[in-house]
Amino acid sequence: MTLAEKRLALLDELTPIEDPHERFQYIIDRAKNTPPLDPQYKIPPLLIEGCTSSLWMYPSQNPATHTCQFRADADSLITKGIATLVCEYYSDATPVEILATSTDFLRDVGITQHLSPNRRNGLANLVSKIHAYATLCAHNPKETAKNLP
């Protein structure tokens, strides 16, 4: 599924939930059902700065398909839920597709408007790290595995 198709699917999934509190409860429920990140990946180099809670993101690349995968975990369910949505959105896309896609999809489904400034900052930093990893993969795919813990 392309990022454009994923964007439409997210809109279809979240737009019917009109109440912001219900939308966040849906995201929290998704977070509860998402497996935690292995503790070996909860390390300072994978910590996303600027968020109220601790948020880690582990990127990887499938060498056969050259697509990126992203997993996240946080010590707050709302942060984990939003980060998981972002990671699921970008996972299985090529670096070129990631870098060519607008990052405003969460605004379009009414998520970012209801976040605290610290959570918006953490979300922006998460997307920035995803883009940095995609840039690394696009320019130097053989080196990506060497740059991860």
N, C-alpha and C positions, 0 to 999 in steps of 0.2 A: 504494500500500500504506500503510495507517495505521501509526502507531507501535506500536500493540498487535500488529498483524500482523507488523511487523518484529521486535518483541521475541520473538514465538513462533518466527519463522524463525531468529533468532540462537540461541535455546535449542536448537532442532532441529539447528543446525549445530555448536554447540560442546559441548553436553552429552555426546555420545558420546565425546568425547576426554577420557578420565578423568584421565590423567596431566597435572599442571600444566605440566611441562616440554614435553610434546608440544603442549599447547594454546598455549603461548607460541611454540613453533616454527611452528605453523600461522599465528599472528598475524604473526610475523616474515616468513614466506613471502608472506603477503598484502601486507605493506609493501613487499617487494622488487618486487612486480608493480604497485604503485601509482605513477603518474607523479609526479615531483617537482613541488612548487609553483613557479611561475614566480619567478625571483629578485626581480622587482620587488615581490613580496608578502612577501619575507623582510625586513621592516623593523620597527623597534621598536614602532610602534603595533599590529602584528599578532602580536607575540611574547607568548606565554603565560608569565606569571611563575610561579615556584615549582617548576619542574621541574629535575631534574639536568641534562638536556640541553636544547638550544634547541628550542623547539616554536612553530611559527607556525600560525595558523588564519585563513583568509580566508573571510569570510561574504559572501553576496550574496543578493539576492531577485529572483525572477522576477516582473516587473511584471504579466504576463498572468495568472498563477495565484496570485500573492501567497504563493507558497511560498518557503521559505528553502533555500539551498544552503550547504554548508560543505566546505571543503577544508583539509587539514592536511599539514604536512611537519615533519620533525624530523631532527636529526643523529644520532639513535639509532634503529635499526630497531624495537626493542620499543616505544619511545615513538611512533614514526610509525605502527606497526601498531595500537596501542590508540587513538590519536587518529583514525586513519582509520576504525576501527570506529564510534567515537562520531559522527564527521562523517557517515558513510554512514547511520547510524541516524537522525539528525535531519534529513538532507537530504530535500527534497521534502515536508516537513511545513509546515503553516501555523504562523504565530507562536502562535496560540491553542492549537493542538495541542501544540506544543513546551512551552509554559508550563504546560499541564495534565497533563503526563506526568511520572511519577516518574523519577528519574535512577538508580535502583538496578539497571538491567538488567545491568550488567557484574558486579555482585556475584552476581546470579542465575546467571550462567554461569561463576562461579568465577575471575574475573579479578582483581578488586580485592584479594581476600584474599592474593594472592601478590605484591603490589607493595610496593616499598620505601615508606617514609613520603613521601619526596620525589616519587616517581612518583604516589602517591595524591593528594598536594597539587597537582601539576601537572594531573592528571585533573580534580580538583574545580574548579580554576581554568578549565580548558577548558570544562567544562559551564557554569560561571558566565558565561563570555563568550558562549557560545551562547544562554543564557537572556537575557543583557543585549541581545544583538542582536535576539532574538525580541521582547523588550519594546519596543525601539525601532521595529521593524517594525509591531508591533501598534498602537502609539500614534501613529506618525508615518510611515506607509509612503512618502510622497513625499520625505521627508528622508533616508532610509537611504542612498541612493546618494551624497548630498552628504557624508556622514560617513565615507566610506571613502577611503583613499588612491587 
